[in-house]
Amino acid sequence: MREEAAAARTAAQWLGLWILTTVLLTFIGLLNKAVWALAVLSATAVLVCAWRALLAWLDHRRAARQDALYRATGLVAVDAMTGVEFERYVAAVLRGLGFDVEITRATGDFGVDLIATRDGVRTAVQCKRQNRVVNGAAVQQVVAGAAVHECEATMVVSNHRYTRAAEQLADVHGCVLVDRTRLARLSRSRL
């Protein structure tokens, strides 16, 4: 909501500036015909800036709606997602919790699917959408990849639960494990 108000305020400021500039240049233009070229140029520049601001605002709204749709998705739909769709779903859930999320490339990511940043803390996130319990390999991968991506914290998110060994390994490394139940709860949360 704050972004929309800021965008509207910025658009109003640009419009006011354009009107003031047009009036001033019109007055000066009565004195000098060459100034009309500057008036046309400034009006064109303002229109281009306004158009770009509108496109940025529309893109932000589209992304916010898409995140809301992902968060509203039930666990049955999550179980049917592909790995990439699950990563996007987890990214939407984390953005809903106030994180800035960066999706890493699909190959060569060193076990880190997302990098979530909040309050200056970078968190390496491994997303595991599986039909079976998640073992300790996921924790090992994200802990190793966190150093490569210069992250201070680690997290593994799954649509299933974790083995006892995975829980022990996560406890040793301070890795946050998000299982099916916690993921459903987080998806309903809003910052």
Phi and psi restraints in degrees (value plus and minus 20) as a CYANA .aco file:
   2 ARG   PHI     -84.4   -44.4
   2 ARG   PSI     -56.5   -16.5
   3 GLU   PHI     -84.6   -44.6
   3 GLU   PSI     -58.8   -18.8
   4 GLU   PHI     -85.7   -45.7
   4 GLU   PSI     -62.2   -22.2
   5 ALA   PHI     -85.3   -45.3
   5 ALA   PSI     -61.0   -21.0
   6 ALA   PHI     -84.7   -44.7
   6 ALA   PSI     -60.6   -20.6
   7 ALA   PHI     -85.3   -45.3
   7 ALA   PSI     -61.5   -21.5
   8 ALA   PHI     -85.5   -45.5
   8 ALA   PSI     -60.6   -20.6
   9 ARG   PHI     -83.9   -43.9
   9 ARG   PSI     -62.8   -22.8
  10 THR   PHI     -84.3   -44.3
  10 THR   PSI     -62.9   -22.9
  11 ALA   PHI     -82.1   -42.1
  11 ALA   PSI     -61.4   -21.4
  12 ALA   PHI     -85.3   -45.3
  12 ALA   PSI     -59.2   -19.2
  13 GLN   PHI     -83.5   -43.5
  13 GLN   PSI     -63.6   -23.6
  14 TRP   PHI     -84.7   -44.7
  14 TRP   PSI     -60.0   -20.0
  15 LEU   PHI     -84.0   -44.0
  15 LEU   PSI     -64.7   -24.7
  16 GLY   PHI     -81.1   -41.1
  16 GLY   PSI     -62.7   -22.7
  17 LEU   PHI     -82.6   -42.6
  17 LEU   PSI     -60.8   -20.8
  18 TRP   PHI     -85.5   -45.5
  18 TRP   PSI     -63.6   -23.6
  19 ILE   PHI     -82.5   -42.5
  19 ILE   PSI     -66.7   -26.7
  20 LEU   PHI     -80.6   -40.6
  20 LEU   PSI     -64.9   -24.9
  21 THR   PHI     -84.2   -44.2
  21 THR   PSI     -61.9   -21.9
  22 THR   PHI     -84.0   -44.0
  22 THR   PSI     -64.0   -24.0
  23 VAL   PHI     -83.0   -43.0
  23 VAL   PSI     -66.1   -26.1
  24 LEU   PHI     -82.5   -42.5
  24 LEU   PSI     -66.5   -26.5
  25 LEU   PHI     -89.6   -49.6
  25 LEU   PSI     -50.2   -10.2
  26 THR   PHI     -84.9   -44.9
  26 THR   PSI     -64.2   -24.2
  27 PHE   PHI     -81.5   -41.5
  27 PHE   PSI     -67.0   -27.0
  28 ILE   PHI     -87.2   -47.2
  28 ILE   PSI     -54.9   -14.9
  29 GLY   PHI     -82.6   -42.6
  29 GLY   PSI     -49.1    -9.1
  30 LEU   PHI     -84.1   -44.1
  30 LEU   PSI     -49.7    -9.7
  31 LEU   PHI    -105.0   -65.0
  31 LEU   PSI     -51.2   -11.2
  32 ASN   PHI    -164.2  -124.2
  32 ASN   PSI     100.8   140.8
  33 LYS   PHI     -90.1   -50.1
  33 LYS   PSI     -43.1    -3.1
  34 ALA   PHI     -87.7   -47.7
  34 ALA   PSI     -42.7    -2.7
  35 VAL   PHI     -90.5   -50.5
  35 VAL   PSI     -42.9    -2.9
  36 TRP   PHI     -78.6   -38.6
  36 TRP   PSI     -54.0   -14.0
  37 ALA   PHI     -82.9   -42.9
  37 ALA   PSI     -60.4   -20.4
  38 LEU   PHI     -86.2   -46.2
  38 LEU   PSI     -57.7   -17.7
  39 ALA   PHI     -83.2   -43.2
  39 ALA   PSI     -64.1   -24.1
  40 VAL   PHI     -85.2   -45.2
  40 VAL   PSI     -62.2   -22.2
  41 LEU   PHI     -83.7   -43.7
  41 LEU   PSI     -63.6   -23.6
  42 SER   PHI     -87.5   -47.5
  42 SER   PSI     -58.9   -18.9
  43 ALA   PHI     -83.6   -43.6
  43 ALA   PSI     -60.7   -20.7
  44 THR   PHI     -83.8   -43.8
  44 THR   PSI     -63.1   -23.1
  45 ALA   PHI     -82.3   -42.3
  45 ALA   PSI     -61.5   -21.5
  46 VAL   PHI     -85.9   -45.9
  46 VAL   PSI     -61.7   -21.7
  47 LEU   PHI     -83.6   -43.6
  47 LEU   PSI     -60.4   -20.4
  48 VAL   PHI     -84.2   -44.2
  48 VAL   PSI     -63.6   -23.6
  49 CYS   PHI     -83.0   -43.0
  49 CYS   PSI     -62.2   -22.2
  50 ALA   PHI     -83.9   -43.9
  50 ALA   PSI     -61.0   -21.0
  51 TRP   PHI     -82.3   -42.3
  51 TRP   PSI     -64.4   -24.4
  52 ARG   PHI     -85.3   -45.3
  52 ARG   PSI     -58.8   -18.8
  53 ALA   PHI     -84.5   -44.5
  53 ALA   PSI     -60.4   -20.4
  54 LEU   PHI     -83.4   -43.4
  54 LEU   PSI     -64.1   -24.1
  55 LEU   PHI     -83.1   -43.1
  55 LEU   PSI     -61.1   -21.1
  56 ALA   PHI     -83.8   -43.8
  56 ALA   PSI     -61.6   -21.6
  57 TRP   PHI     -85.1   -45.1
  57 TRP   PSI     -62.9   -22.9
  58 LEU   PHI     -83.6   -43.6
  58 LEU   PSI     -59.3   -19.3
  59 ASP   PHI     -84.3   -44.3
  59 ASP   PSI     -60.8   -20.8
  60 HIS   PHI     -83.3   -43.3
  60 HIS   PSI     -63.5   -23.5
  61 ARG   PHI     -84.2   -44.2
  61 ARG   PSI     -60.2   -20.2
  62 ARG   PHI     -82.7   -42.7
  62 ARG   PSI     -64.5   -24.5
  63 ALA   PHI     -84.8   -44.8
  63 ALA   PSI     -59.5   -19.5
  64 ALA   PHI     -85.1   -45.1
  64 ALA   PSI     -60.5   -20.5
  65 ARG   PHI     -86.2   -46.2
  65 ARG   PSI     -60.7   -20.7
  66 GLN   PHI     -84.1   -44.1
  66 GLN   PSI     -61.2   -21.2
  67 ASP   PHI     -81.4   -41.4
  67 ASP   PSI     -61.5   -21.5
  68 ALA   PHI     -83.3   -43.3
  68 ALA   PSI     -60.5   -20.5
  69 LEU   PHI     -84.6   -44.6
  69 LEU   PSI     -62.4   -22.4
  70 TYR   PHI     -81.0   -41.0
  70 TYR   PSI     -65.6   -25.6
  71 ARG   PHI     -84.6   -44.6
  71 ARG   PSI     -49.8    -9.8
  72 ALA   PHI     -99.1   -59.1
  72 ALA   PSI     -29.7    10.3
  73 THR   PHI     -85.5   -45.5
  73 THR   PSI     114.8   154.8
  74 GLY   PHI     -99.9   -59.9
  74 GLY   PSI     149.2   189.2
  75 LEU   PHI     -87.1   -47.1
  75 LEU   PSI     -47.0    -7.0
  76 VAL   PHI     -83.9   -43.9
  76 VAL   PSI     -63.2   -23.2
  77 ALA   PHI     -87.7   -47.7
  77 ALA   PSI     -55.1   -15.1
  78 VAL   PHI     -82.5   -42.5
  78 VAL   PSI     -60.6   -20.6
  79 ASP   PHI     -83.7   -43.7
  79 ASP   PSI     -45.6    -5.6
  80 ALA   PHI    -111.3   -71.3
  80 ALA   PSI     -24.9    15.1
  81 MET   PHI     -91.8   -51.8
  81 MET   PSI     136.6   176.6
  82 THR   PHI     -99.8   -59.8
  82 THR   PSI     152.6   192.6
  83 GLY   PHI     -80.5   -40.5
  83 GLY   PSI     -62.3   -22.3
  84 VAL   PHI     -87.7   -47.7
  84 VAL   PSI     -60.5   -20.5
  85 GLU   PHI     -84.0   -44.0
  85 GLU   PSI     -58.0   -18.0
  86 PHE   PHI     -85.3   -45.3
  86 PHE   PSI     -59.4   -19.4
  87 GLU   PHI     -80.4   -40.4
  87 GLU   PSI     -63.6   -23.6
  88 ARG   PHI     -84.3   -44.3
  88 ARG   PSI     -58.5   -18.5
  89 TYR   PHI     -82.3   -42.3
  89 TYR   PSI     -67.8   -27.8
  90 VAL   PHI     -83.1   -43.1
  90 VAL   PSI     -59.9   -19.9
  91 ALA   PHI     -80.0   -40.0
  91 ALA   PSI     -62.1   -22.1
  92 ALA   PHI     -84.6   -44.6
  92 ALA   PSI     -60.6   -20.6
  93 VAL   PHI     -83.3   -43.3
  93 VAL   PSI     -64.6   -24.6
  94 LEU   PHI     -86.5   -46.5
  94 LEU   PSI     -58.4   -18.4
  95 ARG   PHI     -83.2   -43.2
  95 ARG   PSI     -56.3   -16.3
  96 GLY   PHI     -84.7   -44.7
  96 GLY   PSI     -41.3    -1.3
  97 LEU   PHI    -114.6   -74.6
  97 LEU   PSI     -14.8    25.2
  98 GLY   PHI      77.7   117.7
  98 GLY   PSI     -10.7    29.3
  99 PHE   PHI    -106.8   -66.8
  99 PHE   PSI     128.4   168.4
 100 ASP   PHI    -111.7   -71.7
 100 ASP   PSI     107.0   147.0
 101 VAL   PHI    -138.3   -98.3
 101 VAL   PSI     113.4   153.4
 102 GLU   PHI    -138.6   -98.6
 102 GLU   PSI     107.5   147.5
 103 ILE   PHI    -111.0   -71.0
 103 ILE   PSI     106.2   146.2
 104 THR   PHI     -99.7   -59.7
 104 THR   PSI     148.1   188.1
 105 ARG   PHI     -87.6   -47.6
 105 ARG   PSI     138.2   178.2
 106 ALA   PHI     -89.5   -49.5
 106 ALA   PSI     -57.6   -17.6
 107 THR   PHI    -133.4   -93.4
 107 THR   PSI     128.5   168.5
 108 GLY   PHI      51.0    91.0
 108 GLY   PSI      11.0    51.0
 109 ASP   PHI    -113.1   -73.1
 109 ASP   PSI     -19.5    20.5
 110 PHE   PHI      38.3    78.3
 110 PHE   PSI      14.3    54.3
 111 GLY   PHI      64.0   104.0
 111 GLY   PSI     -13.6    26.4
 112 VAL   PHI    -131.8   -91.8
 112 VAL   PSI      96.0   136.0
 113 ASP   PHI    -109.2   -69.2
 113 ASP   PSI     -55.5   -15.5
 114 LEU   PHI    -155.0  -115.0
 114 LEU   PSI     131.0   171.0
 115 ILE   PHI    -140.1  -100.1
 115 ILE   PSI      92.9   132.9
 116 ALA   PHI    -126.2   -86.2
 116 ALA   PSI     109.1   149.1
 117 THR   PHI    -141.6  -101.6
 117 THR   PSI     110.3   150.3
 118 ARG   PHI    -169.1  -129.1
 118 ARG   PSI     113.5   153.5
 119 ASP   PHI      35.7    75.7
 119 ASP   PSI      15.4    55.4
 120 GLY   PHI      58.8    98.8
 120 GLY   PSI     -18.7    21.3
 121 VAL   PHI    -120.7   -80.7
 121 VAL   PSI     100.7   140.7
 122 ARG   PHI    -110.1   -70.1
 122 ARG   PSI     108.2   148.2
 123 THR   PHI    -138.2   -98.2
 123 THR   PSI     104.4   144.4
 124 ALA   PHI    -102.2   -62.2
 124 ALA   PSI     109.0   149.0
 125 VAL   PHI    -140.9  -100.9
 125 VAL   PSI     107.3   147.3
 126 GLN   PHI    -125.8   -85.8
 126 GLN   PSI     105.3   145.3
 127 CYS   PHI    -123.0   -83.0
 127 CYS   PSI     104.7   144.7
 128 LYS   PHI    -144.8  -104.8
 128 LYS   PSI      80.6   120.6
 129 ARG   PHI    -118.1   -78.1
 129 ARG   PSI      86.8   126.8
 130 GLN   PHI    -156.5  -116.5
 130 GLN   PSI     144.8   184.8
 131 ASN   PHI    -120.3   -80.3
 131 ASN   PSI     -12.1    27.9
 132 ARG   PHI    -158.6  -118.6
 132 ARG   PSI     151.1   191.1
 133 VAL   PHI     -83.6   -43.6
 133 VAL   PSI     130.7   170.7
 134 VAL   PHI    -113.5   -73.5
 134 VAL   PSI     110.4   150.4
 135 ASN   PHI    -114.8   -74.8
 135 ASN   PSI    -195.9  -155.9
 136 GLY   PHI     -87.6   -47.6
 136 GLY   PSI     -34.7     5.3
 137 ALA   PHI     -81.0   -41.0
 137 ALA   PSI     -55.6   -15.6
 138 ALA   PHI     -84.0   -44.0
 138 ALA   PSI     -60.2   -20.2
 139 VAL   PHI     -86.8   -46.8
 139 VAL   PSI     -63.7   -23.7
 140 GLN   PHI     -79.7   -39.7
 140 GLN   PSI     -63.6   -23.6
 141 GLN   PHI     -82.9   -42.9
 141 GLN   PSI     -67.1   -27.1
 142 VAL   PHI     -91.1   -51.1
 142 VAL   PSI     -54.0   -14.0
 143 VAL   PHI     -86.6   -46.6
 143 VAL   PSI     -62.7   -22.7
 144 ALA   PHI     -87.4   -47.4
 144 ALA   PSI     -61.7   -21.7
 145 GLY   PHI     -90.3   -50.3
 145 GLY   PSI     -45.6    -5.6
 146 ALA   PHI     -81.8   -41.8
 146 ALA   PSI     -58.8   -18.8
 147 ALA   PHI     -85.9   -45.9
 147 ALA   PSI     -59.8   -19.8
 148 VAL   PHI     -84.1   -44.1
 148 VAL   PSI     -59.6   -19.6
 149 HIS   PHI    -112.1   -72.1
 149 HIS   PSI     -12.1    27.9
 150 GLU   PHI      36.3    76.3
 150 GLU   PSI      30.4    70.4
 151 CYS   PHI    -125.6   -85.6
 151 CYS   PSI     125.6   165.6
 152 GLU   PHI    -111.1   -71.1
 152 GLU   PSI     -43.2    -3.2
 153 ALA   PHI    -150.6  -110.6
 153 ALA   PSI     141.8   181.8
 154 THR   PHI    -152.7  -112.7
 154 THR   PSI     134.5   174.5
 155 MET   PHI    -173.7  -133.7
 155 MET   PSI     119.8   159.8
 156 VAL   PHI    -139.4   -99.4
 156 VAL   PSI     107.9   147.9
 157 VAL   PHI    -137.1   -97.1
 157 VAL   PSI     109.8   149.8
 158 SER   PHI    -158.5  -118.5
 158 SER   PSI     137.8   177.8
 159 ASN   PHI    -111.3   -71.3
 159 ASN   PSI     -10.7    29.3
 160 HIS   PHI    -149.6  -109.6
 160 HIS   PSI    -182.7  -142.7
 161 ARG   PHI    -129.3   -89.3
 161 ARG   PSI    -198.5  -158.5
 162 TYR   PHI    -136.7   -96.7
 162 TYR   PSI     132.2   172.2
 163 THR   PHI     -91.8   -51.8
 163 THR   PSI     142.4   182.4
 164 ARG   PHI     -81.1   -41.1
 164 ARG   PSI     -59.3   -19.3
 165 ALA   PHI     -83.6   -43.6
 165 ALA   PSI     -59.2   -19.2
 166 ALA   PHI     -84.7   -44.7
 166 ALA   PSI     -60.9   -20.9
 167 GLU   PHI     -84.7   -44.7
 167 GLU   PSI     -61.2   -21.2
 168 GLN   PHI     -85.9   -45.9
 168 GLN   PSI     -63.3   -23.3
 169 LEU   PHI     -84.4   -44.4
 169 LEU   PSI     -60.7   -20.7
 170 ALA   PHI     -83.9   -43.9
 170 ALA   PSI     -58.7   -18.7
 171 ASP   PHI     -84.0   -44.0
 171 ASP   PSI     -61.6   -21.6
 172 VAL   PHI     -83.4   -43.4
 172 VAL   PSI     -60.4   -20.4
 173 HIS   PHI    -113.5   -73.5
 173 HIS   PSI     -22.4    17.6
 174 GLY   PHI      51.2    91.2
 174 GLY   PSI       8.1    48.1
 175 CYS   PHI    -107.1   -67.1
 175 CYS   PSI     112.5   152.5
 176 VAL   PHI    -103.6   -63.6
 176 VAL   PSI     107.7   147.7
 177 LEU   PHI    -125.1   -85.1
 177 LEU   PSI     105.0   145.0
 178 VAL   PHI    -132.7   -92.7
 178 VAL   PSI      91.7   131.7
 179 ASP   PHI    -115.9   -75.9
 179 ASP   PSI    -192.6  -152.6
 180 ARG   PHI     -76.1   -36.1
 180 ARG   PSI     -67.1   -27.1
 181 THR   PHI     -86.4   -46.4
 181 THR   PSI     -66.1   -26.1
 182 ARG   PHI     -87.3   -47.3
 182 ARG   PSI     -55.7   -15.7
 183 LEU   PHI     -83.1   -43.1
 183 LEU   PSI     -62.9   -22.9
 184 ALA   PHI     -82.4   -42.4
 184 ALA   PSI     -60.6   -20.6
 185 ARG   PHI     -86.0   -46.0
 185 ARG   PSI     -64.0   -24.0
 186 LEU   PHI     -85.2   -45.2
 186 LEU   PSI     -54.4   -14.4
 187 SER   PHI     -87.2   -47.2
 187 SER   PSI     -44.3    -4.3
 188 ARG   PHI    -109.0   -69.0
 188 ARG   PSI     -31.9     8.1
 189 SER   PHI     -99.8   -59.8
 189 SER   PSI     130.7   170.7
 190 ARG   PHI    -153.8  -113.8
 190 ARG   PSI     125.6   165.6
